[in-house]
Amino acid sequence: MSKYRLTYFDARGRAEVSRLLFAAAGKAYEDIRIPVSEVRNKHQDWLSIKERAPFGQLPMLEVDDDFILAQSHAIERFLAREFDMYGKDEFERAEVDMFVQAVDDLLTSLIEYHFLVTDLAEKETIKQKFFRYSCLNVLDACEVRMSDPTSFLVGESLTLADLSLLDLRSWIQNVFPDDHVMLLGPYANIYRHNQMVASLPGIAEWLEKRPKTAF
Ligand SMILES: N[C@@H](CCC(=O)N[C@@H](CS)C(=O)NCC(=O)O)C(=O)O
């Protein structure tokens, strides 16, 4: 059995979908979390991990001590293939990729808005674009897909796409604590889908026990 080690900061961030994949598959892994203080202080432990990471960034997945993978979505796809959560054929896999990339577009805006941009006018522009256009496009498409209460986003079983959509909800709730209800409220099918995925074995336990972090 493969030995997996996932290294990231003490946050959900760009590692959480991979953690959800492990949880859904019921696979054991080492969930290594670098304290943010170590990053700020340029602690030697963090610097040596940074040196080992293919692009000097996290998340990073190591398998059996002889395989290292970086880039959150490459890691997610690798795990989804390993755990049979990447669609049953090329068409489903292409659609999984489509939804993951659509969610990533939104994450990029959320990260820009919350962590990177400091100019207030620029922040407002990003927020308006997110609320009036980009987020609605993605949510509208997912809402239509989810009209069948028992269905998954792609195909007839859980895939990486479902977990990405579930994780998007936490991001939106965190970045827009005052506005997320207004944004997500109209999407009843997505809410039902998120609840259904969140209650699946493995996922429900993980959501309950995962470390409580701001992001
Ligand atoms: N495209 C990469 C982005 C990775 C990334 O930006 N990682 C950040 C944390 S989310 C990082 O390692 N920052 C620390 C650094 O760059 O020193 C991915 O999706 O994995």
The ligand as an SDF file (V2000), in Angstrom:
LIG
                    3D

 20 19  0  0  0  0  0  0  0  0999 V2000
   -0.3150   27.1130   -8.2830 N   0  0  0  0  0  0  0  0  0  0  0  0
    0.1740   26.6250   -7.0270 C   0  0  0  0  0  0  0  0  0  0  0  0
    0.2620   27.7810   -6.0530 C   0  0  0  0  0  0  0  0  0  0  0  0
    1.0310   27.3760   -4.8320 C   0  0  0  0  0  0  0  0  0  0  0  0
    1.1360   28.5260   -3.8690 C   0  0  0  0  0  0  0  0  0  0  0  0
    0.9220   29.6960   -4.2000 O   0  0  0  0  0  0  0  0  0  0  0  0
    1.5020   28.1700   -2.6250 N   0  0  0  0  0  0  0  0  0  0  0  0
    1.6290   29.1750   -1.6160 C   0  0  0  0  0  0  0  0  0  0  0  0
    0.6190   28.9110   -0.4980 C   0  0  0  0  0  0  0  0  0  0  0  0
   -1.0410   28.8410   -1.0930 S   0  0  0  0  0  0  0  0  0  0  0  0
    3.0300   29.0640   -1.0080 C   0  0  0  0  0  0  0  0  0  0  0  0
    3.6330   28.0120   -0.9620 O   0  0  0  0  0  0  0  0  0  0  0  0
    3.5200   30.1920   -0.4940 N   0  0  0  0  0  0  0  0  0  0  0  0
    4.7940   30.2570    0.1800 C   0  0  0  0  0  0  0  0  0  0  0  0
    5.9170   30.7150   -0.7000 C   0  0  0  0  0  0  0  0  0  0  0  0
    5.7050   30.9810   -1.8890 O   0  0  0  0  0  0  0  0  0  0  0  0
    7.0270   30.8450   -0.1670 O   0  0  0  0  0  0  0  0  0  0  0  0
   -0.7620   25.5160   -6.5010 C   0  0  0  0  0  0  0  0  0  0  0  0
   -1.9470   25.5130   -6.8610 O   0  0  0  0  0  0  0  0  0  0  0  0
   -0.2760   24.6480   -5.7700 O   0  0  0  0  0  0  0  0  0  0  0  0
  1  2  1  0
  2  3  1  0
  2 18  1  0
  3  4  1  0
  4  5  1  0
  5  6  2  0
  5  7  1  0
  7  8  1  0
  8  9  1  0
  8 11  1  0
  9 10  1  0
 11 12  2  0
 11 13  1  0
 13 14  1  0
 14 15  1  0
 15 16  2  0
 15 17  1  0
 18 19  2  0
 18 20  1  0
M  END
$$$$
